[in-house]
Each structure stands twice: as structure tokens, then as C-alpha cells.
């Protein structure tokens, strides 16, 4: 074999990648805790669970007047309604201490705390204060103009999952829940060494037979794009001792070492000779069937990657992105890079205000027929909407309705679209949060859209999701979920949850009483039109709403029209004395220190379109659900495991 025998063995690209990765220690680097102010671009090393509700109180969305909605019914320009205007004003940051009685209203600023008794906000432009009275010229419905406590982010909710790259959207979420420090994976330290007598540093004068070193700059910036921290160690002349010393020093201080040039076995190509001295295991690839990039040399020593990239810039950057960039991203905990613009089908009919161009934030779901865009409906004051949206649809100012099924162009947020491996649509549950977090740790990404059991089952029937979380009771049979499963959808048994009445400790109306006694009192108060015992309801279409309506047997207690969309918001309303009772699951009530009277053992199950049941991500979810350790953890969280 002569000195010009260039390659050990030219192999297929996939074989080369398999050899290289098989010899590496491919796991995210160690965890460090850093200030939130330094977290942009970093990757979460652990789930972030909210320790507070956002908003933390019932908040006004407008400048206007807090009022009881019933006192506005029938109001119009021609026939306004009048109520007594209290003298005080509720500004942002001022606690609301009083209670709004029937026939009363109080001035409130945007962001102000809605007082007990009020269930809506009349906007300034739809009303007028006159001689101690408020003249209301437009009726409002219960809940109008109010962002309910816990409906954006609920205490105990997993708001960000391990493996998430922090953009300005995510850091905004972290700030909104009061986090000042965050646990992230360390950035991979990448050493870049240029070699060769012909290499000249940019800025130095050109000399005969010289070549400016462009590789170092392009590789350093490519490393930054992948989430690594580059360090340029300089240009090494064709001297074995100098190169050997720099290589070993770089290995001691770096996670990845890149050498540019000298990949062949000719007389002047010293990189190969020095790297060939490494062991454990040393060189694993030298020569790949690529154009460009054939001379690539890949080595591993003590789990660390060492690459000798071709000297030609095009070959160097091509092989970097093919073989090195994915490794840097894995070491830094990053996921794959997204795209920028996509066409999708709008999943739900959307109304827009005439006269305004609307940017509708959407979550994208891959279906059998392409992408579906689900509007993110938490409102303009929501922190999580922008954080979780994939992009936005521009609705022209003269368009009032965009029907379901309409093709739309989605402008992606950030640098591209990352399609999740698993799409879950339906009812929210903290047990499901746990399962999806465990899947993410196993390399399966997920997107969760919490739209309620009924909408989730509809999405499963239409093939718009992989899994729907449901808890729907059939009043006729007393059976959960299975009676509602349509053709083409498979029912998968999940776990049990206990639903019950929640109230504050020491409330003599409920404390020490049986469920039957409590229900009798609630219904009696409702029939007597008693507004001193206020409930907090749930949204239509939710499994819990079905239970509430069955419990009340047609009664409509005070607060019935207030319909937040999750258990945490119900618990927040009771904990904060804005309501006196509601229906929620036991685990959420216990976390907030509320009393709990069991009402219904329900089944939280999963519906899976049969057309998607063989997908790898779905199989991974089902395997996780049957894992004995996972089931023990669910039981410890308070769920019933059969």
C-alpha cells in the first residue's frame, strides 16, 4: 500500500452514520440551572409545571363596568337598562374586596380584578355613567369580558416539556408563571481546528499558493445554528507534534472536535495520521460514498466525536450537516429543525370581525388528507396561545366567516414547523400530561389540543388525531365512553378518576354532610333563587358538564352560567372565594387543599382511529400505558388502575 492509498474503506452513507453513532455516547449533556434572562435558545432538561394560576384572579379584558349579566338582558340603544353605580373604581393591581349586588355595577379598568357577584364586564363604549347610575346600551352574557383565573395556565399544569427549545414565546410563559431560573442542557462545546500550510487567516495578506480559511467561519456559525458553542483553536501548520498537542488539548476541553482538511493519507495530510493514533475505538469511518464529501473521516474516543471534514468548503459544510449537526443537536437536547409556510385545511368554522385584518393563531395537525389547522381559542390575553401555536392564518378585513374545510395558508412562527409524532385531541387530564411527558423522554414528540371529550371524539372519527382522551357518560346505560365509539374508531381502556363536589374547608353548608344532603340543599337554594351559594360550572361538551347536569336534575343554581374549561379553573374559583362549590377531579382538589365529596367514579379512556392504530407513535403510547411502572406512578397520582 503506497502513501497515496487514500481511504481505509469507502462505505454507504447510512452504514457510515450507523457506525459513527453506534460508537458515540449519544445523550444530552449535563444539566445546568441558569437565569431566565440567559435562557433564550437553550433546551429544557425537565418539565416545567406551573406553581400558580394564570391569570391568578378573574381579570377584566376591557375598560368598563363589572356587572351581573342578568341586569343587562334586553338592553339596547332604544331601550337601555339602568343600574346603580358604586362610587369606587377597580384599577389594575387593586384587590376587589366588595361584592356586586343585584342592580349594581362598578367601574373597572383593563386588567382589574372582577369582584364577587359580577359575572360580566360592560365595555365603556356600550354604556354611560349619569348621576350615580350606569346606563347600559348593549346586553352582555355571563362571562363576557372576563379572563377567568386558571383558564390560561392552571397551577399543576405542565406548561413546557423537557426537550423544548426556548424561544421568546416560551421564556414569556416562564416569566408569566414567575420562574426566574430554569434547568437546561449544557451547550455542546465544539472545537474547530484548521490545518495546512496553505491556510491563511482572513485579514492577513494573500500569498502565493495560499487559501483563506473560510471553513472555520462557516463551521462556527453552523455550530451556533445547531445550538452549540464554537471555539476556533486556530490554524495549525503541517507539524505532527503541534497538531497532536492541539488535538488532545481540544479533546480535554470540548465535547466535539472538528478538523478541517487533511482527511486523506497523502504525505501532507497530517490530520488523518494524528487522529489514527486515537483509541476507544478511534477511527470508525474513512471514506463515504457521497458527492461531495467522499474523504470524510469520523472517529470516536471515549464517547466524544472527532471529525476530519474535507478541505473544500462545499464538501465540509455538506458533511457537517449530514453527520455532525444531528449529533450536536442531540448533545444539546435539540429536536429537528422546522419549516416556514404550509397549506392546511381549517378544522373549525371561525368568525372574524368585519373591518379588521385578523391573525388567527392555529395549531397544525397532520391527517390522512394533509394538514388541519385548529384555531387556538384562548384569546388575546393568553400567554400559552402564542407559545403553543404553530403559526397563523391571515383573515382579510372584509371576511366575516371562514368555514370549516376551507384551505388556508399558514405562516409558521419561528424558523419552521415541527410536526409532532403523536397528535392528541380531547379532554385534558394531568395523568395524560404525565404520559405524554414520558413519551417525550422516550423520543416521541406530541401535540395536545384540549377541546373537550366530544370534540376529541369527533376529531378521532374524522381522522384528525392519533388519540382522543374522553370521559363521556351514557345516561341510559351508566357506562362510560364505549357507547359513544363510532365505526372506524377503537376504544382503549385508560384509568379511573374520582369526580366530586369541591368546597372550602369549614363551609358549614357542606362540611360533614353527605352527597345527598349537599345536593338537596343546592337544589333547594336554586329553587329559592338564592344567590348566596354560588357554583362554578363547566363548559358544554365536557364530560364533567354531563355529570353536573345529571346531578342538578334541571336546577340552575347561582353561577350556573359561568363555564370555565378545565378542572383547575373550577378549583381556583372555589379556592379564591369567587364561587362556593363546583365539580372537579379529586387529585386537582387535593392539590389546592379543598374538601372533596365523591360523586362519580369515571373512566378516562382513549379513542384511536383504526386507520392510525399501527403508527409507531400510537404503539409507543399503548406500550407506555400498559407499562407496570407507569401504572404504579398513575396510581400514586390518585388515579384508579384496573
N, C-alpha and C positions, 0 to 999 in steps of 0.2 A: 504493500500500500504506500503510495507516494504522499508527499506533503500536500499535494493538491487534491487528495481524496476529500471531497468537501463535506459529505454528510454521513453520519452513522447509519441512518435508515430513513428514507422518505416514506411517511405513512399518511393515511387518510386523516382528514381534519377531525372527524368525530372520534377516531381512535386516539389522536393526539390529545384532544380535550379530555377524554376519559382517563388517559394515563396521568395527565397533569393533575386533574382534580382528585384522582384516586390517591395521589401521594401527598396532598395538601391537608392541613388542618383547617377544614372549611367550616368555620363557625364565627359568628360575630365576635369582635374583640371585647375586651373587658368593659365593664360599666363604670361610668363616672357621673357624679352629680354636678351640674353646672347651673349658674344663674339663668333664669328665664331670658334675661336680656342677651345672653350669648347663645341661645338655643336654635336660632334660625338655621335651617338646613341640616340639623342633626336628626338622628333616628332614635325614637323612643326604645328604651330597653325593657320597659314594663308597662302594663296597662295603667291608664290614669282614670281613677274613679273619683267622681265629684264628691266633695265633702260639704257642699252647700247646694241649695236650690237656686236656679237662675230662671226668671227673676226670683229674689228671695221674699217677695211680697207681691200682692196683686197691684199691678202698676198701670197707670193711665197711659194710653197711647196718644192722647191729644190734650191740648189746652181746651178746657171746657168745664163741665159740671158733673160731679158724681151724683147719681140719682137712682131711684128704683125704676126699673124699666116700665113696670106696670103703670106708673104715674104719667107716662108719655104716650100710652096707647091712644090712637086716634088723633094725635096732634098733627096739624098741617098748617100751611101758611094762612089758609082761610079760617081754620078753627084751632088756634093754638091752645095748649094746656098750660096752666099756671100752678106753680108750687112755691112754697116759702123758701127763700134763700137764706141759708145760715150766714152769719156775719164773717166767719173765719175763712181762710183760704189755705188749701193744702199744696204747698210748694214741694218741689223735688227735694228729697233729703229730710223732710219733716214727717215724723211718725203721725199716723192718724189715730187719735185717741177716742173720738166721739163715735156715735152711731147715727146713721141717717134713718130717721123715722119716716113712715108713710107720709107723702105730701111734702117732703123736704128735699133740698139739694144743697150742695156745697161746691164752691169754685175749686178747681183742681188744675194743676199745671201738668204738662207732659212729663212723665216720669214720677209723678206724685203717687203716694200710697192711697189706694182706694179704701175708704173706711167701711167698717162693718155696716151692713144694711143696704149699702149701694150695690147694685149689680150691673151697672152700665154707666157709660160716660156720654153725655150730650156734647157735641162739638160747639165751640164758641160761635161759629158761623151759622149754626142752626138754632140759636137761642138769643135771648136778650134779658139783661137784668134791669128791673124797673121797680123803684120804690120798695125794696126789700123782697121783691118777688122775682122769680125766674119764669120768663115766657118761653115755652118750648114750641118750636115750629116744625119739628120733624120727630116722629116716633123712633125709638130705638128698641132693640131686642135685648134680652138678658145676655150679658157677656160682651156687648158691643163696646169697643174702645178700651178693653181691658186685656192686658197680658197677665195671665194667671200665674201665681207662684208655682215653680217647678214644672211648667209646661214646656220651657225651652230646654233646660238641663235639670234633671232631678237628682237630689242627693242619693248617692249609692249607684248612680248610672255610670256605666263605662263609657266615657266620652271620647277617649282616644285609646287605641290598642297598640301593644308592643309591635314594633316594626314600622310604625308610621313615621314618614319623613315630615319634619316640622316646617311648614311654610308659614307665612304671615296669618293664614286662616287659623291654623292650629295654635300658634302662640297667642292669638286673640282669645281662643277658647280657654287656654290655660290661665291667662290673665283674668278672664271673666269668672273663673271659679277660685281665684285667689292664690294660685300656685306661683311661688317666687323662684323655686328651684325645680329641676327636672332631671330624671335619670336617663342617660343616653349612652349609646355605644361610642367607644372611642373612635376617632377618625383614624383610618389606616395611614401610617407614616410611610411614604413612598420615596425611596432614594432613587435619584436619576443621575447616571454617570455616562458621560460622553467619552468615547475613546477614539484614538487615531492621531497620527502625526499631521494629517491634513486638516484637522478640525480647527476652526478659528472662532473665537467668541464674537458675537455681534458687537459692533462698536470698534473692534480692532481693525487696522488697515488690512485690506486684502493682499495676499502674497501669491506668487506663482504656485499652482497646484493645490491651493488652499480651498477649503469649503466652509462657509459659515454654518455654525451649529444651529440649525432650525429645529432639530428633533427635540432638544432639551425643552424649548419653549412650548412646542405643541404638546409634548407629553405631559409637562407640568400642568398646562391648562386642562388637558383631558382628564388628568387625575383629579383636579378640583371639580370638574363637572360630575365625576363619579362619587364625590363625597370624600375623597382622600386629601391628605395634606402633603404636597410635594416638597422635596428639598433637593436642590441641584447641588451636587457634590463637586462639580467642576469637570474640566476636560483633562483626561489622562493620556499622556503620550504613550507610545508603544514601548513601555518598560514593564516587564513582568512583575518586578518587586513592588513598584509603585501601584500598579493595578491590584495586585493581591492584597496589599495593605489597605487600600481604599475599600475594596470589596468586603473584607472582613469587618472593618470598622462600620461600614454601612449596614451590614447584617446585624451587628450588635445594637444599632440604634434605630432600626427600621423594621417595618412589618413586611414590606415588599421592596425588592431591589430590581431596577431596570437598567440594563446596559444597552447603549446604542452603538451598533457597529461591531465588527469582529465576530460575526456568527459562523463563518466558515473555518476551515482548518488549514488555510494558507499560512505562509511564513509570517505575515504581518498581523494575522488575526489572533491577538493575544487573549481576547475575552473568552473564547472557547477553551483555550488551554488552562486559564486560571479557574474558570467555572468547573472544568472537568476534574479539578482537584477536590471539589466538594463531595461530601458523602451524605448518607442518611436521607434519601437514597442517591442524591446527586442528579446528573442529567437523566431526564426521562424521555425527552423528545429532542431530536435534532434533525430537522428537515420535515416539512409538511407539504402535502400535495395541494398547494394553494398558489394562485397567481392574482395579486402579488403576495409575497410572504414566504416563499419556499425555504429560505435559510433560517427560519425561526429556530431558536434553541431555548428549551424550557427545562429548568432544574428546580429541585426542591431540596432544602437542607433543614433538618429539624422542624419540619412543617411549614417553613417560610418559602414563598415563591421567589425564584430568581429567573429573569428572562433576559436573554440577549436578543434584542429586536434588530431587524435588518437596518442597515445604514441608510438606505434610500427612504426619504420621508414618507412617501405614499405607502410603502411596504410596512414601515414602522408603525404608522398610525392605524393601518388596517389590522395588522396582527394584534396591536394593543387592544382594539375594540373587540376583536374576536375572542381573545384568550385572557387578557389581563383585566379589562374593565369589569366583566362579571365577577371576578374574584375580589376586586377592590370593593365592589358594591356589597358582596356577601359579607366580607370582613367588617364593613361599616354598618351592616344591618339594613341596607337599602333594598328596595324592590326594583322591578324593571321600569324602564322609562316609558312615559305615556305619549299620546299623540296630541293633535291640536284641534281639528274640526271634524265633525261626523254628521251624517244624516240619520235621523231617527224618526220614529212614529210616536206622536203624543199619546200617552196611555189614558189620560183622563181629560174630559172637557174642561176648558179653562176660560173663565170670564175675565175680561180686561176692561179697564176704564177708558171710555172714549175720550180722545183728546190728549192722551199721554202715551208715549212710547214706553213699553214695559219690558224689562229684562227679567224673564221668568227663570228662576233657578231650578234646575232639574237634576235628578239622579238617573243615570243611564243603566238599563238592564238589557242584557243580551237574550233574545228569544229565538225561537226556531225560524222566525221570519225577519230577523235583523235586530236593530236596537229599538227599545221602547224608552221614552223619556217620561219619567214620573215627576210631576211638579212637586217641589219641596214647599210644603204649605204652612210653615210655622210663622211666617210673617216677617216684616221688615226689621222688627226689633230683635229677631232671633240671632243668637251667636252661632248655633250649630248649623243652621241652614246653609250659610255660606261655607262653613267648614266642610260639610259633607256633600255638597253639590259637586257634580262632575262638570257642569257647565251651565250656560244659559241660552235661552231662546229669546230672540228679539221679536216682540209683538208690536206691529206698527200702530201708530196713534189712532188710526181710523178703524181698527179691528176691535170688535166688542167680544166676539166668541171665537175661540179656536176649538173645533170639535175634536173629540177623541178619534184617533185613527189618522189625523192629519200629518203628512210628512213635514218635519221641521228640521232646520239647520241648527245644530248645537255648537256654539263656540265654547271650547273647553277652557276650564280655569287652570291656570298653571301651564306647564310645558307639555301636557298631553293627557290622554285618557288611559287609565289603568283599569282594564276590565277584571273584575273580581272573579275568582274561581267559582264562588258559590253565591247565588242570589237568594236572599231570604226576605219574604214579604208576609206581613200578617200582624199578629198581636205581639206586643213586647213582653218580655219576661227576663228577670235578672238571671234565671237559670239558662236561658238561651244566650244571654251575654257571655256567661261563663263558657258555654260550649263553643261559641264562635272564637273566643279568645284562645281556647285550647287548640282549635283547628289552625289558627294563625301561627301558633308556636310550632305546629307540625308542617308549616309551609303552605297552607291552604288559605288564601285570602277570601274575604267575604264582604258582601254589601247587605246591610239590613235596613229595610224600609218598614217602619211601624205604621201601618194603616188600619189596623183592626182585623179581627178574625174573618169577618165576612168579605172584606176587600181582599184579604190574603187568599182565601179560598177561591175567589173569582180569578185572581191572578194565576193561581195554580191551574185552574180549568182552562185558561187561555194560553197556558204555557209561557207565562211571563216571569216565572221564577222557578228555582230548583226546589225550594221548600217553603211551605207556609206554616207558621205557628198559629194554632187555633185552639179555642176553648168555647165551643158553642153547644148549648144545652137544648135538646129536643124536648119541649114541654110534654109532648104526647107520650113519649116513652121513658123520659127521665134519663136517657142515655146521652153521653157526650160525643160529639164530633162525627162518629161513624154514620149516623143517619143523613148527614149533610154531604158526604163524599160523593161527587158526581162521577159519571163514567170517565174513564181515562185518567183518573187520579187514584193514587194508592194511599191508604191510611196507615200511619206508623205510630205505634203507641209511644208516648213520651213519659210523663211523670205526673204525679198528683200535686195539687195546690189546695190550700185551705182558704176559702173566701169567707169573710165575716164582717160584722159591724165593728167599726173602729170609733173610739171616742177618747176624750181626755181623761186621765186618771182623776178620780174624785167627783166626776159629774154624777150627782145624785139621781138624775133622770135615768141613768143606765147602770151605774155601779151596783153590783150584787144582784142584778136581775137576770132572768133567763131570756133567751132569744124571743120566746113567745110574748113575754111581758113587755119587752122593749118594742116589738113590732106593734102590739096593741096600743101602746102609748103613742108611738109615732103616728099611726093611722088616726087615732082619736084627735091628736093635735091638728093633723091635716084637715080633718072634717070640721074642726072648730076654727079653721083659718088662723091658727096660732103661728105667728111669725117669730116667736122667741126660741124655737127649736129648729135650727137651720141645717139642712142636709147639703151635701155636695154630691152631685150625680156623676154619671159617666156618659161618654159620647155614644150616640146611636151607632149601631153596627158592632159594638164591642160585646164580647161575651158577658162582661160584668153588667152591662146595661140590661141584658135579658134577665139576669138574676135579680137586679133591683126592681124591675117592673113586676116580676112574679112575686117578690117579697111584699111590695106595696099594694098589690091587688087593686090597682086602679086609683089609689090615693095619690095626691100631688102635694107633698109637704113643701113648706117654705124652702127655697133653694133648689127645687127640682129642675129648674131651667138652667142651672149652672152645670156645664158639661165638659170639664177638662178631659184630656185624652189618655191619662195614664194613672196607675195606682199611686205613684209618688205625689202627683198633684192633689189627689184626694187626701192623702195623709198630711201634706203640707197645709191644706186648708183647715183641717181639724186641729193640727198642732198649733197653728197660729191664731186660733180662735176666730177665724172667719166663717167657719161652719162648725156644727156641733157633732155631726156624725156622717159617716159615709160607708161605702163598701170597698174593701181592699183585700189584698192577699196578706197572710199572716207575717211573712218574712219582712215585708216592707213596713208594716205596722210596728213590728218589734224593733226594727232599726231606729224608729223615731220615738220609742217609749210610750206608744199609745196602748190603751186597753183593746182587747180583741175578743169578740164573741163569735164563735164559729157558726156559720150558716150553711155552707155548701162545700163538700169535697168535690173539686172539679178536676177534670183531666185536661192537661195541656199537652196536646198531641201535634203531630206533623202530617201535612198533606203533601204528597210528592207527585208531580205529573209522571205518568208511566213512561212517557217519551224521554224523560230525563233521569230515570232511576238508575241507569247504568253509567252515568257520568262519574269520572273518578272523584270529583269533589263531593258528590252525593254519597258515594260509597264510603268515603272517608268520614263523612258526618255520621252515617249509620254505624260504622265501626266504633266511632268515639262514643256514641250513645249507648252501645252495649258493653263498653269497657267497664270492668268491675271497679277500678279505682275512680273513674269519673263518676260512676253511680254512687259510690260512697261519698264523694265530695258533694254531689247534689243533695244527698240525704242530710249531710251536715249543714247545708244551707237552709234546711227546713222543708224540702220537697219530699213527697211520698214516692218511694221507689218500689215497684211491684216485683 
